[in-house]
Amino acid sequence: MRTYLICPTCGSDDIVKNGLTRRARQNHKCRDCGRQFVEDAQWKPSDRPTDPSTFKLIDLMLLERIPLAGISRVLSIVPVLLLDNVPRRRFHYVIFVCQ
């Protein structure tokens, strides 16, 4: 019995096998959008942080000059999602410190 896979990006069921990952897991590719994915990913990144306490913790870590890689690792947030908020917050700190 074949299990049917659905693309996590576009929802299409037109999926083909696309070799193995370096961890020897089957890699798949969507023919519609071209996304590559593994059926059961071991690590799934969290969505955008929406909790105000998470933003407050990010602010404190930035004030302590903890690198973005460290913040993303501790809070299990993808670094790209973390970068969306950093420039605005750094500008806020510059204004706050100078006043």
Secondary structure by P-SEA (a helix, b strand, c coil): cbbbbbcccccccccccccccccccbbbbbcccccccccccccccccccccaaaaaaaaaaaaacccaaaaaaaacccccccccccaaaaaaaaaaaac
